[in-house]
């Protein structure tokens, strides 16, 4: 199943529209591409996008303040263990599905049987009721 493109529609005032059009022309891209870039950035950073003027951005880059979005270093061993556990979980899901299919197969076989099913408990009761004969 592939990703399908969806259309988003909303209204902006005329001044904002003209400003957006100018931004698109400066970057030599379509107005739609401006929005796609913004949405991609927003999604990539879980909605944590901060818009700042360029001069403040330079100050942030040169300063001691944390970069935005914040970055966390994760040891490779943690990433590898996480990947290993994901693979193991996938394998266990596959085994569970295989087991479910086998159980369903056995149930179908049982339902398809035309022979009478005799429970062992029933045999024990019927033997107690019948007289037994001994040759002696």
DSSP file (Angstrom, degrees, kcal/mol; ACC not computed):
  #  RESIDUE AA STRUCTURE BP1 BP2  ACC     N-H-->O    O-->H-N    N-H-->O    O-->H-N    TCO  KAPPA ALPHA  PHI   PSI    X-CA   Y-CA   Z-CA
    1    1 A X              0   0    0      0, 0.0     2,-0.1     0, 0.0     3,-0.0   0.000 360.0 360.0 360.0 119.0    0.0    0.0    0.0
    2    2 A X        -     0   0    0      1,-0.1     2,-0.3     0, 0.0     0, 0.0  -0.433 360.0 -92.1 -90.2 165.1    1.6    3.2   -1.1
    3    3 A X        -     0   0    0     -2,-0.1     2,-0.4     1,-0.0    -1,-0.1  -0.591  39.0-148.7 -74.8 134.0    1.3    6.7    0.3
    4    4 A X        -     0   0    0     -2,-0.3     2,-0.2    -3,-0.0    -1,-0.0  -0.863  16.9-118.0-104.0 139.0   -1.4    8.7   -1.3
    5    5 A X        -     0   0    0     -2,-0.4     2,-0.3     1,-0.0    -1,-0.0  -0.538  29.2-157.4 -74.0 139.7   -1.2   12.4   -1.6
    6    6 A X        -     0   0    0     -2,-0.2     2,-0.5     2,-0.0    -1,-0.0  -0.855  11.6-126.7-116.2 153.3   -3.9   14.4    0.2
    7    7 A X        -     0   0    0     -2,-0.3     2,-0.4     2,-0.0    -2,-0.0  -0.863  17.6-163.6-103.9 132.5   -5.0   17.9   -0.5
    8    8 A X        -     0   0    0     -2,-0.5     2,-0.4     2,-0.0    -2,-0.0  -0.953   8.4-172.3-113.7 134.2   -5.2   20.5    2.2
    9    9 A X        +     0   0    0     -2,-0.4     2,-0.3     2,-0.0    -2,-0.0  -0.990  15.2 147.1-129.7 133.7   -7.2   23.7    1.6
   10   10 A X        -     0   0    0     -2,-0.4     2,-0.4     2,-0.0    -2,-0.0  -0.971  38.0-111.9-155.8 167.7   -7.4   26.8    3.8
   11   11 A X        +     0   0    0     -2,-0.3     2,-0.3     0, 0.0    -2,-0.0  -0.832  25.7 179.7-110.0 142.4   -7.8   30.6    3.5
   12   12 A X        -     0   0    0     -2,-0.4    -2,-0.0     1,-0.0     2,-0.0  -0.923  36.7 -95.7-130.8 159.4   -5.3   33.4    4.1
   13   13 A X     >  -     0   0    0     -2,-0.3     4,-2.2     1,-0.1     5,-0.2  -0.281  40.2-105.1 -72.7 166.3   -5.7   37.1    3.8
   14   14 A X  H  > S+     0   0    0      1,-0.2     4,-2.3     2,-0.2     5,-0.2   0.854 117.7  53.0 -63.1 -38.3   -4.6   38.8    0.6
   15   15 A X  H  > S+     0   0    0      2,-0.2     4,-2.3     1,-0.2    -1,-0.2   0.924 110.4  47.2 -64.4 -44.1   -1.4   40.3    2.1
   16   16 A X  H  > S+     0   0    0      1,-0.2     4,-2.5     2,-0.2    -2,-0.2   0.896 110.9  53.0 -63.9 -39.4   -0.2   37.0    3.5
   17   17 A X  H  X S+     0   0    0     -4,-2.2     4,-2.4     2,-0.2    -2,-0.2   0.921 109.5  47.8 -61.5 -44.8   -0.9   35.3    0.1
   18   18 A X  H  X S+     0   0    0     -4,-2.3     4,-2.3     2,-0.2    -1,-0.2   0.901 111.3  51.1 -64.6 -40.1    1.1   37.9   -1.7
   19   19 A X  H  X S+     0   0    0     -4,-2.3     4,-2.3     2,-0.2    -2,-0.2   0.922 110.8  48.4 -62.2 -43.8    4.0   37.5    0.8
   20   20 A X  H  X S+     0   0    0     -4,-2.5     4,-2.3     1,-0.2    -2,-0.2   0.889 109.5  52.8 -63.1 -39.3    3.9   33.8    0.3
   21   21 A X  H  X S+     0   0    0     -4,-2.4     4,-2.3     2,-0.2    -1,-0.2   0.906 109.0  49.9 -63.1 -40.7    3.9   34.2   -3.5
   22   22 A X  H  X S+     0   0    0     -4,-2.3     4,-2.7     2,-0.2    -2,-0.2   0.900 108.9  52.1 -64.0 -41.1    7.0   36.5   -3.2
   23   23 A X  H  X S+     0   0    0     -4,-2.3     4,-2.0     1,-0.2    -2,-0.2   0.926 110.3  48.8 -59.9 -44.2    8.8   33.9   -1.0
   24   24 A X  H  X>S+     0   0    0     -4,-2.3     5,-2.6     1,-0.2     4,-0.5   0.903 111.5  48.8 -63.5 -41.1    8.0   31.2   -3.7
   25   25 A X  H ><5S+     0   0    0     -4,-2.3     3,-0.6     3,-0.2    -1,-0.2   0.899 109.3  52.8 -66.7 -39.6    9.3   33.5   -6.5
   26   26 A X  H 3<5S+     0   0    0     -4,-2.7    -1,-0.2     1,-0.2    -2,-0.2   0.898 114.8  41.4 -59.9 -40.9   12.5   34.2   -4.5
   27   27 A X  H 3<5S-     0   0    0     -4,-2.0    -1,-0.2    -5,-0.2    -2,-0.2   0.497 110.1-126.6 -86.3  -3.8   13.2   30.5   -4.0
   28   28 A X  T <<5S+     0   0    0     -3,-0.6     2,-0.3    -4,-0.5    -3,-0.2   0.907  70.9 113.9  57.1  45.8   12.1   29.8   -7.7
   29   29 A X  S   <S-     0   0    0     -5,-2.6    -1,-0.2    -6,-0.1    -2,-0.1  -0.870  71.6 -88.8-135.0 170.4    9.6   27.2   -6.6
   30   30 A X     >  -     0   0    0     -2,-0.3     4,-1.5     1,-0.1    -3,-0.0  -0.359  34.5-114.5 -77.4 161.2    5.8   26.9   -6.7
   31   31 A X  H  > S+     0   0    0      1,-0.2     4,-1.6     2,-0.2     5,-0.1   0.873 119.0  55.6 -61.8 -36.7    3.6   28.2   -3.9
   32   32 A X  H  > S+     0   0    0      1,-0.2     4,-2.7     2,-0.2    -1,-0.2   0.884 102.7  55.4 -62.9 -38.0    2.6   24.6   -3.3
   33   33 A X  H  > S+     0   0    0      1,-0.2     4,-2.7     2,-0.2    -1,-0.2   0.854 102.0  57.4 -64.9 -34.0    6.2   23.6   -2.8
   34   34 A X  H  X S+     0   0    0     -4,-1.5     4,-2.0     2,-0.2    -1,-0.2   0.944 111.4  42.2 -59.3 -47.3    6.6   26.3   -0.1
   35   35 A X  H  X S+     0   0    0     -4,-1.6     4,-3.1     2,-0.2     5,-0.2   0.896 112.4  53.0 -68.2 -40.3    3.8   24.6    1.8
   36   36 A X  H  X S+     0   0    0     -4,-2.7     4,-2.8     2,-0.2    -2,-0.2   0.922 109.7  49.4 -61.3 -42.4    5.1   21.1    1.2
   37   37 A X  H  X S+     0   0    0     -4,-2.7     4,-2.3     2,-0.2    -1,-0.2   0.923 113.0  47.0 -60.4 -44.3    8.5   22.1    2.5
   38   38 A X  H  X S+     0   0    0     -4,-2.0     4,-2.7    -5,-0.2    -2,-0.2   0.933 113.4  47.3 -64.0 -45.7    7.0   23.6    5.6
   39   39 A X  H  X S+     0   0    0     -4,-3.1     4,-2.8     2,-0.2     5,-0.2   0.914 111.2  51.5 -63.4 -42.2    4.8   20.6    6.2
   40   40 A X  H  X S+     0   0    0     -4,-2.8     4,-2.6    -5,-0.2    -1,-0.2   0.914 112.5  46.4 -60.0 -42.9    7.7   18.2    5.7
   41   41 A X  H  X S+     0   0    0     -4,-2.3     4,-1.4     2,-0.2    -2,-0.2   0.915 112.7  50.0 -65.3 -42.8    9.8   20.2    8.2
   42   42 A X  H  <>S+     0   0    0     -4,-2.7     5,-3.3     1,-0.2     6,-0.3   0.915 114.4  43.7 -61.9 -44.5    6.9   20.3   10.6
   43   43 A X  H ><5S+     0   0    0     -4,-2.8     3,-1.6     1,-0.2    -2,-0.2   0.902 109.8  56.2 -68.5 -41.5    6.3   16.5   10.4
   44   44 A X  H 3<5S+     0   0    0     -4,-2.6    -1,-0.2     1,-0.3    -2,-0.2   0.784 113.8  40.6 -62.9 -26.6   10.0   15.7   10.6
   45   45 A X  T ><5S-     0   0    0     -4,-1.4     3,-2.2    -3,-0.2    -1,-0.3   0.045 114.4-110.9-112.4  25.8   10.3   17.6   13.9
   46   46 A X  T < 5S-     0   0    0     -3,-1.6    -3,-0.2     1,-0.3    -2,-0.1   0.846  77.5 -52.8  49.9  41.7    7.1   16.4   15.5
   47   47 A X  T 3 <S+     0   0    0     -5,-3.3     2,-1.1    -6,-0.2    -1,-0.3   0.521 107.4 126.0  78.4   4.6    5.5   19.8   15.2
   48   48 A X    <   +     0   0    0     -3,-2.2     2,-0.5    -6,-0.3    -1,-0.1  -0.487  29.4 142.2 -96.5  64.2    8.5   21.5   17.0
   49   49 A X        -     0   0    0     -2,-1.1     2,-0.5    20,-0.0    -7,-0.0  -0.904  31.4-164.7-108.3 131.0    9.3   24.1   14.4
   50   50 A X        -     0   0    0     -2,-0.5     2,-0.6    18,-0.0    18,-0.1  -0.962   8.8-149.3-117.5 125.7   10.4   27.5   15.5
   51   51 A X        +     0   0    0     -2,-0.5     2,-0.3     0, 0.0    -2,-0.0  -0.843  27.5 164.7 -96.7 121.9   10.4   30.4   13.1
   52   52 A X        -     0   0    0     -2,-0.6     5,-0.1     2,-0.0    -2,-0.0  -0.969  41.9 -97.8-134.5 149.9   13.1   33.0   13.8
   53   53 A X     >  -     0   0    0     -2,-0.3     4,-1.9     1,-0.1     3,-0.5  -0.295  40.2-111.1 -62.1 154.6   14.6   35.9   11.8
   54   54 A X  H  > S+     0   0    0      1,-0.2     4,-2.3     2,-0.2     5,-0.2   0.863 116.0  55.1 -59.0 -39.5   17.9   35.0   10.1
   55   55 A X  H  > S+     0   0    0      1,-0.2     4,-1.6     2,-0.2    -1,-0.2   0.877 109.7  47.2 -65.2 -34.4   20.0   37.3   12.3
   56   56 A X  H  > S+     0   0    0     -3,-0.5     4,-2.4     2,-0.2    -1,-0.2   0.848 108.3  56.4 -71.0 -33.1   18.6   35.6   15.4
   57   57 A X  H  X S+     0   0    0     -4,-1.9     4,-2.4     2,-0.2    -2,-0.2   0.913 106.1  49.7 -63.3 -42.9   19.3   32.2   13.8
   58   58 A X  H  X S+     0   0    0     -4,-2.3     4,-2.3     2,-0.2     5,-0.2   0.901 110.4  50.6 -62.1 -41.0   23.0   33.2   13.3
   59   59 A X  H  X S+     0   0    0     -4,-1.6     4,-1.9     1,-0.2    -2,-0.2   0.899 110.4  49.6 -63.8 -39.9   23.1   34.2   17.0
   60   60 A X  H  < S+     0   0    0     -4,-2.4    -2,-0.2     1,-0.2    -1,-0.2   0.907 111.6  48.5 -65.1 -40.7   21.6   30.9   18.0
   61   61 A X  H  < S+     0   0    0     -4,-2.4    -2,-0.2     1,-0.2    -1,-0.2   0.883 118.5  39.0 -67.1 -37.9   24.1   29.0   15.9
   62   62 A X  H  < S+     0   0    0     -4,-2.3    -1,-0.2    -5,-0.2    -2,-0.2   0.698 106.6  80.8 -85.5 -20.6   27.1   30.9   17.2
   63   63 A X  S  < S-     0   0    0     -4,-1.9    -3,-0.0    -5,-0.2    -4,-0.0  -0.136  88.7-111.1 -82.3 178.6   25.9   31.1   20.8
   64   64 A X  S    S+     0   0    0      2,-0.0     3,-0.1     3,-0.0    -1,-0.1   0.438  79.2 116.1 -88.3  -1.3   26.1   28.6   23.6
   65   65 A X  S    S-     0   0    0      1,-0.1     2,-0.0    -5,-0.1    -2,-0.0  -0.270  78.4 -90.8 -68.5 156.6   22.3   28.0   23.5
   66   66 A X        -     0   0    0      1,-0.1    -1,-0.1     4,-0.0     4,-0.1  -0.356  44.7-112.1 -64.5 145.2   20.9   24.7   22.6
   67   67 A X        -     0   0    0      2,-0.1     2,-0.5    -3,-0.1     4,-0.1  -0.369  40.8 -93.9 -73.3 158.9   20.1   24.2   18.9
   68   68 A X  S    S+     0   0    0      2,-0.1     2,-0.1     1,-0.1   -18,-0.0  -0.985 110.4  35.3-120.6 131.3   16.6   23.9   17.8
   69   69 A X  S    S-     0   0    0     -2,-0.5    -2,-0.1   -24,-0.1    -1,-0.1   0.598 105.9-116.5 -71.3 155.2   15.2   21.3   17.5
   70   70 A X        -     0   0    0     -2,-0.1     2,-0.4    -4,-0.1    -2,-0.1  -0.271  27.8-146.6 -62.5 146.7   17.0   19.7   20.4
   71   71 A X        -     0   0    0     -4,-0.1     2,-0.4    -3,-0.0    -4,-0.1  -0.922  10.1-164.8-118.9 142.3   19.3   16.8   19.6
   72   72 A X        -     0   0    0     -2,-0.4     2,-0.5     2,-0.0    -2,-0.0  -0.989  15.8-136.6-126.0 132.4   20.1   13.8   21.7
   73   73 A X        -     0   0    0     -2,-0.4     2,-0.5     0, 0.0    -2,-0.0  -0.767  19.8-166.2 -89.7 131.5   22.9   11.4   21.1
   74   74 A X        -     0   0    0     -2,-0.5     5,-0.1     3,-0.0    -2,-0.0  -0.964  25.7-111.9-118.5 130.8   22.0    7.8   21.5
   75   75 A X    >>  -     0   0    0     -2,-0.5     4,-1.7     1,-0.1     3,-0.5  -0.272  21.6-125.2 -60.6 146.2   24.6    5.1   21.8
   76   76 A X  H 3> S+     0   0    0      1,-0.2     4,-3.0     2,-0.2     5,-0.2   0.846 110.4  61.3 -60.8 -33.4   24.8    2.7   18.8
   77   77 A X  H 3> S+     0   0    0      1,-0.2     4,-2.4     2,-0.2    -1,-0.2   0.885 103.4  50.0 -62.5 -36.7   24.4   -0.2   21.2
   78   78 A X  H <> S+     0   0    0     -3,-0.5     4,-2.5     2,-0.2    -1,-0.2   0.927 112.0  47.3 -65.4 -44.5   21.0    1.1   22.2
   79   79 A X  H  X S+     0   0    0     -4,-1.7     4,-2.6     2,-0.2    -2,-0.2   0.922 113.1  48.5 -63.2 -44.4   20.0    1.5   18.6
   80   80 A X  H  X S+     0   0    0     -4,-3.0     4,-2.6     2,-0.2    -1,-0.2   0.911 111.8  49.1 -63.0 -41.9   21.2   -2.0   17.7
   81   81 A X  H  X S+     0   0    0     -4,-2.4     4,-2.6    -5,-0.2    -1,-0.2   0.908 111.1  50.5 -63.9 -41.1   19.4   -3.5   20.7
   82   82 A X  H  X S+     0   0    0     -4,-2.5     4,-2.2     2,-0.2    -2,-0.2   0.925 111.9  47.0 -61.8 -45.0   16.2   -1.6   19.7
   83   83 A X  H  X S+     0   0    0     -4,-2.6     4,-2.3     2,-0.2    -2,-0.2   0.895 111.5  51.8 -63.3 -40.3   16.5   -2.9   16.1
   84   84 A X  H  X S+     0   0    0     -4,-2.6     4,-2.5     1,-0.2    -2,-0.2   0.919 110.4  48.3 -62.4 -43.4   17.1   -6.4   17.4
   85   85 A X  H  X S+     0   0    0     -4,-2.6     4,-2.6     2,-0.2    -1,-0.2   0.870 109.5  52.6 -67.1 -35.6   14.0   -6.3   19.6
   86   86 A X  H  X S+     0   0    0     -4,-2.2     4,-2.4     2,-0.2    -1,-0.2   0.924 110.8  47.4 -63.3 -43.3   11.9   -5.0   16.7
   87   87 A X  H  X S+     0   0    0     -4,-2.3     4,-2.4     2,-0.2    -2,-0.2   0.908 112.6  49.2 -63.8 -41.1   13.1   -7.9   14.5
   88   88 A X  H  X S+     0   0    0     -4,-2.5     4,-2.6     2,-0.2    -2,-0.2   0.906 110.2  50.9 -64.8 -41.0   12.4  -10.4   17.3
   89   89 A X  H  X S+     0   0    0     -4,-2.6     4,-2.3     2,-0.2    -2,-0.2   0.910 110.5  49.5 -62.6 -41.8    8.9   -8.9   17.8
   90   90 A X  H  X S+     0   0    0     -4,-2.4     4,-2.3     2,-0.2    -2,-0.2   0.918 110.9  50.0 -61.3 -43.2    8.2   -9.2   14.1
   91   91 A X  H  X S+     0   0    0     -4,-2.4     4,-2.4     1,-0.2    -2,-0.2   0.915 110.8  48.9 -62.1 -43.4    9.4  -12.8   14.2
   92   92 A X  H  X S+     0   0    0     -4,-2.6     4,-2.5     2,-0.2    -1,-0.2   0.878 109.4  52.5 -65.8 -36.9    7.1  -13.6   17.2
   93   93 A X  H  X S+     0   0    0     -4,-2.3     4,-2.4     2,-0.2    -1,-0.2   0.914 109.7  49.4 -62.9 -41.7    4.2  -12.0   15.4
   94   94 A X  H  X S+     0   0    0     -4,-2.3     4,-2.4     2,-0.2    -2,-0.2   0.913 111.3  48.8 -63.2 -42.1    4.8  -14.2   12.4
   95   95 A X  H  X S+     0   0    0     -4,-2.4     4,-2.5     2,-0.2    -2,-0.2   0.901 110.5  51.2 -64.3 -39.7    5.0  -17.3   14.7
   96   96 A X  H  X S+     0   0    0     -4,-2.5     4,-2.6     2,-0.2    -2,-0.2   0.920 110.5  48.3 -63.2 -43.4    1.8  -16.3   16.4
   97   97 A X  H  X S+     0   0    0     -4,-2.4     4,-2.4     2,-0.2    -2,-0.2   0.905 111.5  50.3 -63.1 -40.8    0.0  -15.8   13.0
   98   98 A X  H  X S+     0   0    0     -4,-2.4     4,-2.1     2,-0.2    -2,-0.2   0.910 111.1  49.1 -63.3 -42.0    1.3  -19.2   11.9
   99   99 A X  H  X S+     0   0    0     -4,-2.5     4,-2.7     2,-0.2    -2,-0.2   0.910 110.1  51.0 -63.7 -42.9    0.1  -20.8   15.1
  100  100 A X  H  X S+     0   0    0     -4,-2.6     4,-2.6     1,-0.2    -2,-0.2   0.913 109.5  50.5 -61.8 -42.4   -3.4  -19.2   14.7
  101  101 A X  H  X S+     0   0    0     -4,-2.4     4,-2.3     1,-0.2    -1,-0.2   0.909 111.3  48.8 -61.8 -40.5   -3.6  -20.5   11.1
  102  102 A X  H  X S+     0   0    0     -4,-2.1     4,-2.6     2,-0.2    -2,-0.2   0.909 110.8  49.6 -66.2 -42.0   -2.7  -24.0   12.4
  103  103 A X  H  X S+     0   0    0     -4,-2.7     4,-2.4     2,-0.2    -2,-0.2   0.922 111.9  48.7 -62.6 -43.4   -5.3  -23.9   15.1
  104  104 A X  H  X S+     0   0    0     -4,-2.6     4,-2.5     2,-0.2    -2,-0.2   0.894 110.0  52.4 -62.9 -39.2   -7.9  -22.8   12.6
  105  105 A X  H  X S+     0   0    0     -4,-2.3     4,-2.4     2,-0.2    -2,-0.2   0.929 110.0  48.0 -61.1 -45.6   -6.9  -25.6   10.3
  106  106 A X  H  X S+     0   0    0     -4,-2.6     4,-2.3     1,-0.2    -2,-0.2   0.895 110.7  51.4 -64.3 -39.0   -7.3  -28.1   13.1
  107  107 A X  H  X S+     0   0    0     -4,-2.4     4,-2.5     2,-0.2    -1,-0.2   0.919 110.0  49.3 -63.1 -42.9  -10.7  -26.7   14.0
  108  108 A X  H  X S+     0   0    0     -4,-2.5     4,-2.1     1,-0.2    -2,-0.2   0.906 110.2  50.9 -62.5 -40.9  -11.8  -27.0   10.4
  109  109 A X  H  X S+     0   0    0     -4,-2.4     4,-0.9     1,-0.2    -1,-0.2   0.908 110.9  49.3 -61.7 -41.4  -10.6  -30.6   10.2
  110  110 A X  H  < S+     0   0    0     -4,-2.3     3,-0.5     1,-0.2    -2,-0.2   0.903 112.0  47.3 -65.8 -41.7  -12.5  -31.4   13.4
  111  111 A X  H  < S+     0   0    0     -4,-2.5    -1,-0.2     1,-0.2    -2,-0.2   0.833 110.1  53.8 -68.8 -32.2  -15.7  -29.8   12.1
  112  112 A X  H  < S+     0   0    0     -4,-2.1    -1,-0.2    -5,-0.2    -2,-0.2   0.664  82.5 109.1 -77.5 -16.4  -15.3  -31.6    8.7
  113  113 A X     <  -     0   0    0     -4,-0.9     4,-0.1    -3,-0.5    -3,-0.0  -0.400  49.2-168.5 -63.6 133.0  -15.1  -35.0   10.4
  114  114 A X        +     0   0    0     -2,-0.1    -1,-0.2     2,-0.1     2,-0.1   0.548  56.0 101.9 -96.6 -11.0  -18.2  -37.1    9.8
  115  115 A X  S    S-     0   0    0      1,-0.1     2,-0.3     0, 0.0    -2,-0.0  -0.377  83.5-101.8 -74.9 153.2  -17.3  -39.7   12.4
  116  116 A X        -     0   0    0     -2,-0.1     2,-0.6     1,-0.1    -1,-0.1  -0.541  32.7-133.2 -73.4 136.4  -18.9  -39.7   15.7
  117  117 A X        -     0   0    0     -2,-0.3     2,-0.5    -4,-0.1    -1,-0.1  -0.814  19.0-162.6 -94.5 126.5  -16.7  -38.3   18.4
  118  118 A X        -     0   0    0     -2,-0.6     2,-0.3     4,-0.0     3,-0.0  -0.940  10.3-142.0-112.7 123.6  -16.5  -40.4   21.6
  119  119 A X     >  -     0   0    0     -2,-0.5     4,-1.3     1,-0.1     3,-0.5  -0.620  15.0-130.8 -81.7 141.5  -15.3  -38.9   24.8
  120  120 A X  H  > S+     0   0    0     -2,-0.3     4,-1.9     1,-0.2     5,-0.1   0.849 107.6  59.0 -61.2 -34.7  -13.1  -41.1   27.0
  121  121 A X  H  > S+     0   0    0      1,-0.2     4,-1.7     2,-0.2    -1,-0.2   0.889 102.5  53.6 -62.1 -37.7  -15.2  -40.2   30.0
  122  122 A X  H  > S+     0   0    0     -3,-0.5     4,-2.2     1,-0.2    -1,-0.2   0.868 105.5  53.6 -65.3 -36.1  -18.3  -41.6   28.2
  123  123 A X  H  X S+     0   0    0     -4,-1.3     4,-1.9     1,-0.2    -1,-0.2   0.910 106.6  51.8 -64.6 -42.0  -16.6  -44.9   27.6
  124  124 A X  H  X S+     0   0    0     -4,-1.9     4,-1.3     1,-0.2    -1,-0.2   0.894 111.5  47.2 -62.4 -39.8  -15.7  -45.3   31.3
  125  125 A X  H  X S+     0   0    0     -4,-1.7     4,-1.3     1,-0.2    -1,-0.2   0.898 111.1  50.0 -69.0 -41.5  -19.4  -44.7   32.3
  126  126 A X  H  X S+     0   0    0     -4,-2.2     4,-1.4     1,-0.2    -1,-0.2   0.840 107.8  54.0 -70.2 -31.3  -20.9  -47.0   29.8
  127  127 A X  H  < S+     0   0    0     -4,-1.9    -1,-0.2     1,-0.2    -2,-0.2   0.861 105.5  53.8 -69.1 -34.2  -18.5  -49.9   30.8
  128  128 A X  H  < S+     0   0    0     -4,-1.3    -1,-0.2     1,-0.2    -2,-0.2   0.828 109.2  48.9 -69.4 -30.9  -19.6  -49.5   34.4
  129  129 A X  H  < S+     0   0    0     -4,-1.3     2,-0.2     2,-0.1    -1,-0.2   0.795  98.3  78.2 -78.5 -30.1  -23.3  -49.9   33.4
  130  130 A X  S  < S-     0   0    0     -4,-1.4     2,-0.2     1,-0.1     0, 0.0  -0.581  89.3-113.4 -82.2 141.0  -22.7  -53.0   31.3
  131  131 A X        -     0   0    0     -2,-0.2     2,-0.4     1,-0.0    -1,-0.1  -0.478  30.1-135.1 -70.7 143.3  -22.3  -56.3   33.1
  132  132 A X        -     0   0    0     -2,-0.2     2,-0.5    -4,-0.1    -1,-0.0  -0.778  11.8-146.3-100.2 146.1  -18.9  -57.8   32.6
  133  133 A X        -     0   0    0     -2,-0.4     2,-0.4     2,-0.0    -2,-0.0  -0.928  12.6-169.4-115.7 131.8  -18.4  -61.4   31.8
  134  134 A X        -     0   0    0     -2,-0.5     2,-0.6     2,-0.0    -2,-0.0  -0.951  14.4-146.5-120.9 141.2  -15.6  -63.5   33.0
  135  135 A X              0   0    0     -2,-0.4    -2,-0.0     1,-0.1     0, 0.0  -0.911 360.0 360.0-102.6 127.2  -14.5  -66.9   32.0
  136  136 A X              0   0    0     -2,-0.6    -1,-0.1     0, 0.0    -2,-0.0   0.532 360.0 360.0-116.1 360.0  -13.2  -68.6   34.8
